[in-house]
Amino acid sequence: MDLEALRNEIDGIDSTIVELLNERVRLAGDIGKLKMKAGTAVYVPTREEEIFGRLKAQSKGLLSEAALRAIYREVFSAAREQQKPTTIAYLGPEATYTHQAALKNFGQASAYMPLDTVPDVFTTVRRGDAEYGVVPIENSTQGTVISSLDMLVEAGLTIVAQIYLEISHCLISHSPFEEIRSIHSKDNALGQCRQWIARMLPGAELIESTSTAAAVKHAKEHPAAAAIASKIAAVLYEMPVQAERINDEQDNVTRFLVIGKHGTPRLGEGRDRSSFVFTLPDNNPGALIKALFPFSMRGINISKIESRPSRKKLWDYFFYIDVAGHRDDPALGEAIEELERFCPFVKWLGSYPNSKL
């Protein structure tokens, strides 16, 4: 078959794909009307994960799972907007890693609202000015984002999904290394590149910015300054990249949370993750071991535990845990009931698909 014939065959396939996509979006619109009448959420991460799983099982060709997800993420995005326009608040400005994570999860069709701080994102979703928010929660190198952790207790919102994003930092500046006097970025980004900075730019002053993108904006206006941010931010703000992949650990991944007002249905078969926060009773030796025992005795894996001062009284702490399973799983439900009988305060933060793609 010659080149022209192959192209004609592709054109025919494209016509069929467009026709079917339009039919899919039409059906999604009908589903949206039913959801609106029932008062249920338009964005259902569990349903999307079920479709991704089915597509992976059905695909016998050359498309990888990552490619299928990228393609269908945009299909979901277009269909969701047909059901109901959705606004996503995120830690901005445009081209931050949080913005990239939001796009990875919600696609191009959603409306995006950049905000200056993590508390602003929570407040905007709580007020109803955005349906969902995206915030960073932990990095594989630097650990937990404290502001996000604290707001999960205070804001009264629910974790509905998680997003993993590979982080690759660049040094962005108008100036070569020898002319750079200061390096600007988010505190976590500076920490992820600390060894590289000490080796390559030991005399530069490190200055925290509200976001990586804000750092690029500053470097654009100050020739002796550099920013640590993504290549996408450099392109957006038309800034030269002086060095790439400068993070100390090349396997550098940040986990983000999607927050909203409605919970996520159970996915099942060990594919869910749940987050809780609790406090311990006073003057109770071995209290933390006792609090965790209901999970271990039922074979429920605890994948993360972290403590933070409660700020309610001196030496009182919140304990945050991530566990395998959904709150509606019988075993996890029993464990939480037992935890509530022992601990003075227990709060469910959300159950959501445990996808890492």
N, C-alpha and C positions, 0 to 999 in steps of 0.2 A: 504494500500500500504506500503510495507516494505522500509527500508532505501535505498537499492540498486536500487529499482524501482524509487524512488523519485529522486535519483541522476542521473539516466539515463534520466529521463524526463527533468531535468535541463540541462543536456549536450545537449539534442536535441534543447532546446530553445536557448542555447548559440550559437549553430551552425547557427541557423536561424538569430539571432541577428547580428553575425559577417558578414554573407552574406549580410544582408540588410545595415549594416553600410558601407561596402565596396561599395555597389551600391550608397549609399547616397554621399559618398566622390567622387565617379566618376562623379556624376551629378554636384556636387559642382565645380569640376575641369572644367567641360564644361561651367558652369556659369562664372567661373573665366576668361576663354578665352574671353567670350563676354564682361565682364567688362574691361579687358585690352584693347580690341579693341575700346571700347567706352570711355576709359580714366576715368572711375569711380572708386571710392574707393572699395577695397575688404572688409574692415571692415565696416559694416553698423549696428550700434547699434539699430536703429529703427526696422530693419528686425528681429534681434535677439529677441527683446522685443515682437514683434508680435508672434513669434514662442513660446516663453515662455508662453504668454497668452493663446495661443491655446492649448498647452500641459496641462496647469493647468485646463482648461475647460474640456479637454478630459479625464483626469486622474480620474478614479473612484475607484482606488485601494488603496494600503497602502502607496504609495510614497507621501511624502510631497512636497510642492512647492519648498522648499529649496533643497531637494534631486534631484528633476527633473532638477533644474537649475544647480546643480553641475555636474550631469551626462552629460547634453547637452552642458554645457560650454566646456567640453573636446571634444565633438563631433564637435562643432563649431570650436574649435582650430585646430583640425586635418584637417577639411575641408578647413579652411582658408589657412593653409600652403600648401594644395594641389593647391589652386588657385594662391597664391603668398606668398613666405616666408616673414614673418613680424618680424621686430625688434622693441622691446619696450624699450625705455630708462626710467630709474626710479632713484629716490634718493636712492643710495646704501649705503653700500655694500649689498651683499646677506643677506637675512633674516631680513632686515628692515621691518617695517610695510608697507611701500610703496611697497616693493617687494611682500609682501603677497597680497596687494590689486591688484597689476598688475596681479599676478597669478590667483586671484579670477576672474578677468575680462577677461583675454585673454587665460587662460589655459596653459597647460604644453608644447604644441607643438611650441609655439612662441619662438624666440630668445630674450634674455634679456640682456640689457646693463646697468650695475650699474654705476652711476655717483656721484661725490662728493657733488654737490650743486644743488639747484633748478634752478638757472640760467643756469647751465650746461645742464640740461635736456631740457630746452627751446631752447638753442642754438643748441643742437644736432639734435632736430627735425626740426628746421628751416633750418639747413644746408642740411637736407635730409639723415643724417647718421642713423637715425631711423625713422620709419613711424609714431610712436606715442610715447608720453611720459606720465608718470603717476606722479603726484605731490600731496602732501597733501594741502588742502585748508582751512579746519576748523575742530576743535575738539569740541565736545559737552561740554567739561569742560573748555578748555583753549582758545577757540575762534579761530580767524582767523590766518592763517600762512601768515605773512606779505610778505615774499619774493615771494610767489606764486602770491599773489594779485598784487604786483607791476609788476611782469613779464607779467601778462596778458595784461597790457596796452602796454608794450614796445616791446613784441616779435613778434607781428603780426601773431599769431597762433589762432586757434579756439578751444573752448571747444566742444568735440564731445560726451562725456559720463561722468557719475559720478559713483563713487563706494563708498559704505558705508562699513566700516569694524569695527567690535567690537574690542576694544583694551583692553587687559588684561596684565598688567605689572608684571614682576617678578624681584626680587632682585637676581642678579647673581654674585657669587664670589667664590673664592677658600676658603675664610676665614669665620669663624663664625662672628656674629654681633659684638662681643667685640673686634675683631681685625681689623674691617673695619675703615679706616681713611678717605676715600674719596669715593664719589658716582658720577659716570659719566653717562651722557645720553644726548639726544637731549633736548633742552630747554623746548619744550612742554611736553616731558615725565617727566622731573623733576617737572614741574609745576603741572602735573596731580597727582603726588605722594607727594606733599609738606607736607600735614598734617601727612601722615603716616611716612615720614622721620623724621619730628619734634618729633613725639611720640616715634619712635623705635630707631632712630640713630641721636639724637640731636647734637652730637659732630662732625658728619661727614661733611667734606667740599664738597660742591656741585660744580661740574665742568662740563661745557657744552661740548658736543662732536658734531661732524658733523652729526652723526646718532646714533641710538640705537645700531646697529650692530658694529659700530666703537668703541662704549663704551665697548662692550663685548670683543672685541679684546684687548683693553687696559687692562681690568680686568684680562684677561688670562695671561698677561705678568707681572702684578703687584699684588702680593698676598694681599696687604693691600687695594686694590681698589675693588669696587663693581660697577656693571652696572645695569641700569634699562632698560630692553628690554623684548622681548617675549620669551616664552618657546622654540619656534622653533629656535631662535637665540642661546639659551643655548645648545640645542641639536647639532646644526650645528658646533658650536665652541667647543664642548665637555667640557662644563663648568657646575658646579653644581648650582642648584637653591636653594637659602637659604630661599626664601619666595615667595609665589604666590599671585596673585590678590591684589597687594599692592596699586593700584590706589585709590584715595580718593572717587571717585564716581564709583560705580559698573556698572552703565549704561554709559559706556564710549565709545563713537563712534567717529571715524574720517571719514570725507568725503574727498574723493580724486577726482581729475579731470583727465580725459584723454584728452590730447591736440594733435591736428594734424593740417593738412593744409586744410582739406576739411570739409564742414559743414555736419550736419546730417539731413536727411529728416524728415518731420513732422510725428509724431505718431498720433496725434489728440485725440479727446475725453477727453481732459483735462489731458493727460498723458505726456505732455512736460513741460520743464522748460527752461527759457532763462535768460541770464546774459548780463548786459550792464554796461557801465561806462560813466559818463557825468560830466561836470563842470557847474557851475552856473554863470550867468551874474553878473558883479560887481555892487555894490550899488543898489541892487534891493530887497527891504524889502519883506520878505516872499517868497524868491526865491525858497527855497526847497519845500515848500508847493505847489507852482505853478508848479514845475517840476513834482511832484508826482500826481497832480490832473488828468492828462490825463488817468492814470491807474485806479484811484478810480472811476472816473465818468463812466468807462466802466466795472466796476466790476472785474477788473484784480487784483488778489492778489499779493502783494509784500511780499515775504517770507524772504527777507534779505536785509538790507541796511547798508553800511559801508563807512566811509570816510577815505581818506589818503591824506597827503600833496602831491600836484602835482609835487613839486620840480621844477616847471617852474618859479614861482614868489612867493614872500612872501604872506602867508595867502591865497593861492589858493589851492583848494582841488578837488580831484577826488571823486565822489560818485559812489560806486558800488552797483548795485541792482540785485537781483534774482526775477523773476516774473513768474507766472504761464502762460503757453502757449508757442507756437512756433512763431518765427518771421514771419512765413508765415500765421499765423492766422489773419484774417481781422481786428479784434478788436485790437490786439496787434500792427499790422502794423500801424493802424491809431494813436494809442497812441504814437508810436515812431516818426511818422511824426510830431505830435504836439510838442513832446519833442525837436526835432531837430530845430523847428522854434523858440523855447524859449532859448535853451542852446547853448553856443558857441562851445561846443565839445560834441559829442555823439558817442560812439563806441559800436557796437554789439560784444560781446565776444563769443557767441555761443548759439545754441538751441539744446536740447538733451533730451532723455527720462528721466523722473523723477522717475526712479526706485530706491527703497531703499533696495533691497535685494542683 
